Amino acid sequence: MNPAVRLACGMFVIVVLSCSCQKADQRDAPTAINTKSGAEMVLILAGEFDMGSARGKPEEAPAHRVRLDAFLMDRTEVTQEQFGRLMQDNPSPSHFKGATRPVEQVSWAEAAIYCNLRSRSEGLTPCYDETTAKCNFAADGYRLPTEAEWEYACRAGATDDYGFGADPRQLRRHAWFAENAEKKTQPVAQKQPNAWGLFDMHGNVAEWCNDVYDAAYYARSQKENPRGPGDGERYGLRGGAWSSAADGCRSAARVGAAPGFQDACFARDAIGFRCVRRAPPPERRNP
């Protein structure tokens, strides 16, 4: 395993021990799930969509059809209040302080640790192995989204560059980015949500994905629930941030960064995350 990934895994152990788019019918109001830890999630129904872009950057090609199982996703980026409630060893890593601002300056490993702690707090099975940081997708606990899950949820049925359409001039209504964020994060859920009820999928903080990043991966990725390459030096970041131009906030835009922030493509205070988990059986859903 390369040094960057070993560093992330080591941190993980130390802290723990101390349409052409959606085929499913999700046209009406999204189904909200209230979790035991207080976060609100949205049920994203199973479906398929065209992932990537034929007219974007090389790492976004080729556009390819992907099918996903249902999952739950946080309505907002994880806030500093939510993060601090569980991460007692490092409750306030963020540069821009504020309980309802997204947590930032969070490494991939710290995000995975939070997922495990949140799982345990709700009596769920943690997804991440505390020695290798590998993800058990069969577990019912929290984890970071795959790139495919993230893009599917961001698009919310849309086929244009953004979840709200093709016109970047409308981005101000939906996102905090370089033109309106005043060089800092802003409290979550202040802009318009997408069609599936998710806030800040464009801008505010770039969001860690579970996938190891490979710029050429799309040419050989699986068609059913793709989960990224098996190994690599970087992990995926999606959505753009408060520092991003409009082009970097597109649904298909993707970059990779070292999990421990070495040579990060975003400033540390522009990197956060949100959680997902397997959808519960219909009889256990709590709209």
PyMOL commands that set and color helices and strands:
alter all, ss='L'
color gray80, all
select helices_A, chain A and resi 3-17+58-60+80-86+108-121+147-155+168-173+217-219+246-249+268-270+282-284
alter helices_A, ss='H'
color red, helices_A
select strands_A, chain A and resi 32-34+40-44+47-51+64-68+71-74+206-212+235-238+254-257+271-272+276-278
alter strands_A, ss='S'
color yellow, strands_A
deselect
rebuild
show_as cartoon
